[in-house]
């Protein structure tokens, strides 16, 4: 995979050169190129922003340098697949949620370009012009606002990159992640433990040292359900009841949830308690 990142702060992307992603780049599993947007400016001050039409606070990134940057980057296609268009990824709080499923989808692409916006964002015309010649994904990390897109790019590249073949030492690690497709889809991963067996008076759950792999798998599933109920109960609505066996349903019932009308919902007892406490 080739990844191009356009930013006015190239130094911000230095973490992409370390850890798993950095090692993957060294092994040529992926290629990361960082570009300074200011090299496509034409004035002495290397200006990339201007005041917004219609008034309002802040500044808006100009379309000219973005258009020229994308022109230059796409003029050098993938040598092995020159006909392949890149996908432009624009981190923005106005975008669709960036999820594990989206990371897996993007990991199937061979070329991604990330546009790191700043200030009040990028002139909309630059995004629309890009969409005329390549897929564009406007994605949000969550319901909050950052100073720029660089932090989001670090998150997205790591989430996408670790799914590429050969990046993780153990491919099964990605399959067991929270939100991963399969048994853990829509569930948070449960707690994990390592040696020593006793630490500051706290022991490892006995089931994990039992050697009973079926019982361990069941325990981990129960812990995932419990953690999801405690921390992200809204995710339970995404569970397909067809994928829940009788043990899942029993665990959920003990946590105050049940399958009703084809959905996982809080039990009436739980609802009653909430109403009494409100």
C-alpha positions in Angstrom: 0.0 0.0 0.0 1.1 3.5 -0.7 0.1 6.4 1.6 0.6 10.1 0.8 -0.1 12.6 3.5 -0.4 16.3 2.7 0.0 18.7 5.7 1.4 22.0 6.7 3.2 20.3 9.6 5.2 17.4 8.1 7.1 17.0 11.4 3.8 16.1 13.1 3.8 12.8 11.2 7.1 11.6 12.6 5.4 8.9 14.7 4.6 7.1 11.4 8.3 6.1 11.3 8.3 4.1 14.5 6.7 1.0 16.0 4.6 -1.4 13.8 4.0 1.1 11.0 7.6 2.2 10.9 8.8 -1.3 10.7 6.2 -2.2 8.0 7.5 0.8 6.0 11.1 -0.5 6.4 10.0 -3.9 5.1 8.2 -2.2 2.2 4.8 -3.6 3.2 3.6 0.0 2.9 5.2 3.2 1.6 4.5 6.5 3.4 5.2 9.8 1.7 4.7 13.1 3.6 4.2 16.3 1.6 4.3 19.9 2.8 1.3 21.7 1.4 3.3 25.0 1.4 5.5 23.8 -1.5 2.4 24.4 -3.7 2.0 28.0 -2.7 3.2 30.9 -5.0 3.5 33.9 -2.7 6.5 34.9 -0.6 4.6 34.2 2.6 3.6 30.7 1.5 0.0 31.4 2.3 -2.4 28.5 2.6 -5.4 30.2 4.1 -7.7 33.2 3.7 -10.8 34.7 5.4 -14.1 32.9 4.8 -16.7 34.2 2.3 -19.8 35.2 4.1 -17.9 36.3 7.2 -17.4 34.4 10.4 -14.5 33.5 12.6 -11.3 31.7 11.6 -9.6 31.1 8.3 -10.3 28.6 5.5 -7.6 26.7 3.6 -7.3 27.9 0.0 -8.3 25.6 -2.9 -5.3 26.5 -5.1 -2.5 24.8 -3.1 -4.7 21.8 -2.4 -5.6 21.4 -6.1 -2.0 21.7 -7.2 -0.8 19.3 -4.5 -3.3 16.6 -5.6 -2.4 17.2 -9.2 1.3 16.6 -8.5 0.8 13.6 -6.3 -1.6 11.8 -8.7 0.8 12.6 -11.6 3.0 9.8 -10.1 0.7 6.7 -10.2 1.5 3.3 -8.8 4.2 1.8 -11.1 2.7 -1.7 -10.8 -0.9 -0.4 -11.3 -0.9 2.9 -13.1 -4.6 2.7 -13.8 -5.5 2.6 -10.1 -6.9 5.9 -8.7 -6.1 6.8 -5.1 -8.7 7.3 -2.4 -8.6 10.7 -0.8 -9.3 10.6 2.9 -10.2 13.9 4.6 -10.4 13.8 8.4 -13.1 16.1 9.5 -15.6 16.3 12.4 -18.3 16.7 9.7 -17.5 13.3 8.2 -18.9 9.8 8.7 -17.6 7.9 11.7 -14.2 6.1 11.2 -14.8 2.6 12.4 -13.0 -0.7 12.4 -15.1 -1.8 9.5 -14.0 1.3 7.6 -10.4 0.7 8.5 -10.7 -2.8 7.1 -12.3 -1.5 3.9 -9.6 1.1 3.4 -6.9 -1.6 4.1 -8.1 -3.2 0.8 -7.1 -0.2 -1.2 -3.7 0.1 -2.7 -3.3 3.8 -2.5 -4.5 6.4 0.0 -4.0 10.1 0.1 -4.7 11.9 3.4 -5.5 15.6 3.4 -4.8 17.2 6.8 -7.1 20.2 7.1 -6.4 23.1 9.5 -8.2 26.2 10.7 -11.9 26.1 9.7 -11.3 23.4 7.1 -10.5 23.1 3.4 -12.3 25.2 0.7 -15.2 22.9 -0.4 -14.3 23.3 -4.1 -11.0 21.4 -3.6 -12.8 18.4 -2.2 -15.5 18.5 -4.9 -12.8 18.8 -7.7 -11.0 15.8 -6.2 -14.2 13.8 -6.1 -14.4 14.2 -9.9 -11.4 11.9 -10.4 -11.0 9.7 -7.3 -13.1 8.3 -4.4 -13.3 10.7 -1.4 -13.9 9.6 2.2 -14.6 12.3 4.7 -14.2 10.6 8.1 -14.5 11.7 11.7 -12.8 10.1 14.7 -15.5 11.2 17.1 -17.8 14.0 18.3 -15.1 16.5 19.1 -12.9 19.0 17.3 -9.1 18.8 16.9 -6.8 21.6 15.9 -6.0 19.8 12.7 -6.1 16.5 10.8 -2.7 15.3 11.7 -3.7 13.5 14.9 -6.6 11.8 13.0 -4.2 10.7 10.3 -1.9 9.1 12.8 -4.9 7.2 14.2 -6.3 6.2 10.9 -3.0 5.1 9.3 -2.2 2.9 12.4 -5.7 1.4 12.4 -5.5 0.7 8.6 -1.9 -0.3 8.5 -2.0 -2.9 11.2 -4.6 -4.8 9.1 -2.3 -5.2 6.2 -0.8 -8.7 5.7 2.6 -9.0 7.3 2.3 -6.0 9.6 1.3 -7.8 12.8 3.4 -10.6 14.1 0.3 -12.6 14.8 -2.5 -12.1 12.3 -5.0 -13.6 14.8 -4.5 -10.5 17.0 -6.5 -8.3 14.6 -9.3 -10.9 14.4 -9.8 -10.7 18.2 -9.9 -6.9 18.4 -12.8 -5.0 19.7 -15.2 -4.2 16.8 -13.5 -6.8 14.6 -15.7 -8.6 12.1 -16.7 -12.0 13.4 -17.5 -13.1 17.0 -16.3 -9.7 18.5 -18.2 -7.5 16.1 -20.0 -4.8 18.0 -18.4 -5.9 21.3 -15.5 -4.5 23.3 -12.6 -6.8 24.0 -12.5 -8.1 27.6 -9.6 -7.8 30.1 -6.3 -9.5 29.4 -3.6 -10.8 31.8 0.0 -12.0 31.7 2.7 -13.2 34.2 3.2 -13.1 37.1 0.1 -15.1 38.4 0.1 -12.9 41.5 0.8 -9.2 41.6 0.3 -6.9 44.6 -2.2 -9.3 46.0 -4.2 -9.6 42.8 -4.4 -12.9 41.0 -5.2 -14.0 37.5 -8.7 -15.4 37.0 -8.4 -19.2 37.6 -10.2 -20.0 34.4 -7.3 -18.6 32.4 -4.9 -21.1 34.0 -7.2 -24.1 33.7 -6.1 -25.3 30.2 -9.8 -25.7 29.3 -9.8 -23.7 26.1 -13.6 -24.0 25.6 -14.3 -22.6 29.0 -11.7 -19.9 28.5 -13.3 -18.9 25.2 -16.7 -18.7 27.0 -15.2 -16.6 29.8 -13.7 -14.2 27.3 -17.0 -13.9 25.5 -18.9 -13.2 28.8 -16.3 -10.6 29.7 -16.7 -8.9 26.4 -20.5 -8.8 26.8 -20.1 -7.4 30.4 -17.6 -4.7 29.4 -19.8 -3.6 26.4 -22.8 -3.4 28.7 -20.8 -1.3 31.2 -18.9 1.0 28.8 -20.8 1.1 25.5 -24.3 -0.2 25.9 -25.4 1.5 22.7 -23.3 -1.0 20.8 -25.6 -3.9 21.9 -28.3 -2.6 19.5 -25.9 -3.6 16.6 -25.8 -7.2 17.7 -27.6 -9.6 15.4 -29.6 -11.9 17.7 -29.0 -14.7 15.3 -25.3 -14.7 16.3 -26.2 -15.0 20.1 -26.2 -18.6 21.5 -28.1 -19.6 24.6 -25.0 -18.8 26.7 -24.8 -15.3 25.3 -28.5 -14.8 26.1 -28.1 -16.1 29.6 -25.1 -13.8 30.2 -27.0 -10.8 28.8 -30.0 -11.7 31.0 -27.8 -11.6 34.1 -26.6 -8.2 33.0 -30.1 -6.8 32.6 -30.5 -7.2 28.8 -32.6 -9.5 26.7 -33.6 -10.2 23.0 -36.9 -8.6 22.3 -38.5 -8.2 18.9 -35.3 -9.1 17.1 -33.2 -6.6 19.1 -31.0 -6.7 22.2 -32.7 -4.3 24.7 -32.7 -3.6 28.4 -35.1 -5.6 30.4 -38.2 -4.1 31.8 -36.8 -4.5 35.3 -33.8 -2.4 34.3 -36.1 0.2 32.7 -38.2 0.3 35.9 -35.2 0.9 38.1 -34.0 3.7 35.8 -37.4 5.4 36.0 -37.5 5.0 39.8 -34.1 6.6 40.1 -34.8 9.5 37.7 
